[in-house]
Amino acid sequence: MSEKISLKDAERKAFKLALQDGLWDILLACFTLMFAVAPLLSTSLGDFWSSAIFLPFWALVYLVIKLLRKNVIKPRLGSVKFGPSRTARLLKFNLLTTSILLVTFILGILAAINFAALPGWTFPVSMGLGVLIGFTLAGYLLEFNELYFYGLLIALSPIVGEWLYFNLNVSHHGFPITFGATSLVILISGLFKFVHILREYPPFTTNTLSGAA
């Protein structure tokens, strides 16, 4: 019984360590950055293309992160094949993420088409609430505590931005300021974790694996 518990704990620690390489944080920061930059491009490109133009950017970021995980992180942390319980959690997370992205995409299109007809606080509050629920569920499924904090930051960004727009007449509903600040916080957190992994975990070598001096 103790052996099963220790294996389960070891798998949990390995999974949590895999989430602490900072690369997921950096990917999320790049995604959040879109909401800060897209409004600035909407005048010249339109609402649709100001967001669609980021697709190749995301693809490039994802490719760089995949290469970093393969060539930098894996030689330091290794790779783990997770058991059925952890695999089921990851499947639920993937389904949740896909559903949230699909719903967000549809709502974003509808909001862009009928933006002028929406009451001032409808879109930011709805967006904030949806993000908060999604990130809370994702944080629970992945046992990734930072997602609770990131979700709160992203959820507050459109609400605070709308407040800045109504009270201080900040342009673009305050999105460049609020989402820009949120993206910067998440990016700094991710870079800090990534540098920590580089410092604390040297790459595996033949001597390291064999225990030789």
N, C-alpha and C positions, 0 to 999 in steps of 0.2 A: 504493500500500500504506500509506504514511504517512498519507494522507488518511482511509482507512478506520479506521486505528488511532486517529487523533485524534477522529473522529466517535464511535467506540465509547467512548473515554475521556470525551468530553464528555457522552455519554448517561449514563454511569456516575456522573459527578459530579453531573449534574442529578437523577438518581434518588436519590442519597445525600442531596443537599441537601433534596429533598422529604420525606425521612424525618426531617430534623433540625429540623422546625418545632415540635416538642414536643407536637403535638396527639395523635399516636398514643400517646405516653407518658401523657398525661393520660387518654385513653380507657382505657388498660390499668390505670392507677391506680384509676379509678372501678370497673372490673370487679373488681379485687382487693379493693377496699373491701367488696364484698358479703360476702366470707368473714370479714371482721372484724365486720360488723354483724349478719348473718343469725343467728349463734348467739344473740345477745342477744334476738332477736325470736322464736326458736323456741318459747320457753315459752308465749307468748301466742298466736302464730299457727300453730304447728306447723312441722315441718321443710319441708313443701312450700311453704306460703304465705310463710314467712320468706325464701325465695329468689325465688319467683315475683313477689313485690311489687316487686322491683327491675327488672322488665321495662320499665315505663313510665319509670323513672329512666334506664335505659340508652338508651331511645329519645330522651329529652330531651337527654341528654349528646351522643348521636350527632348530633342535629339542630343543637345549638349548635356542635359542632366542624365540621360541614359548612358552616354559615354563616360561621364564622370563616375556614375555608380559602378559601371563595369571596370573601368581602368584605375580608379582612385579608391573608391569605397570598398568594393569587393575584396581587393588584395589586403585590406586592413581588417575588415569585419568578417570576411568569408560569406558563405551563402547557407541558408537553412531551408530545409523542406519541412513545412509546417504540417501538423496533424489535421484530422478531420474537423475538429472544433474550430481551430483558427482559420482553416480554409473556408468553413461555412461563414464565419464572420466577414472574411474578405469578400465572399460572394455577395453577402447582404449589402456590404458597403458599396460594391460596384453597381449593384442594382439601384441602390439609393442615389448614388452619384449620377447615374444615367438618367433617372427619373427627374431629379432636381434640375439638371442641365436642360432637359427637354422642356419641362414646365417653365423654367426661366426664359428659355429661348422664345417660346410661344407667347408668354406674357410680355416679353420685351417688344416683340413685333406688334402686338395689340396696343401696348402702351404708346409706342412710337406713332402708330396710325391715329390713335385717339387721344394723344397727349393733351391737346388743348381743351378737350372736353372733360378731362379728369379734374376733380377738386384738388386743390393744392397739395394736401397731405396724403391723398389716397395712395399714390404711387410709392413715395418714400417709406411710408409706414408698412404697406403691404410687402414691399421688397425687403425691408429690414426684418419683418416678422418671419418671412419665408427663409431668409438666410440664417436667422438665429435657430429656427427649428431644424433646418438641414444640418448645420454645423454641430448642433447639440447631439443629434442622432449619430452623426459620423464620429464625433469624439467618443461617444459611448461604445460604438461598435469596434472602433480601432483602439480604444483605451489610449487615445492620444489627447492628453489634457490641454495642450496648447490650442486645440481646435475650439474649445469653449471660449477662450480669450479672443482668438482670431475672429470667430463668429460674432462675438459681441462688438468688436471693432468695426467689422464690415457692416453689421446690421445698423449701427449708429451712424455710419457715414452718410447715407442718403437723408436721414432724419436731421442730423446736424447741418448738412448742406442746405436742406430746405429752410431751416431756421436762419442760416446766414443769408440766404436769398431774400427771404421776406423781411428780415430786420435790418440787415446791413447792405442790402442791394448787391450782394456778391453775384457775379455773372455765372452762367451755366449751372444754376441751382447749387452752387458751392461744391460740385463734384470734384473739380480739379484739386481743390484744397483738401477736402475730407478724405477722398479716396487716395490722393497722393500721399497724405500723411500716413494713412493706414498701410498702404503698400510699402512705404519706407520702414515702418516699424516691423512688419513681417519680414522684409528683406534683411534688415539688420539682425534680427533673431536667427534667421536661416544661415547667414554668413557666420555668425558667432558659433553656431553649432557645427558647421562644416569645418571651420578652423580648429575647433576643439577636437574633432575626430582626427584631423591630420596630426595634431600635436600628441594626442594621448594614445593613438593606435598606429604604430609603425607598420609598414607592409610586411606580410609574412614572407619569410625566406626559408631556404632549406635548413639553415642553422636554427632558425626559430622553431620550425616544426620538429626537428630532431632533438632539440635541447642542447645542441653543441655550443661551445663557447665561441 
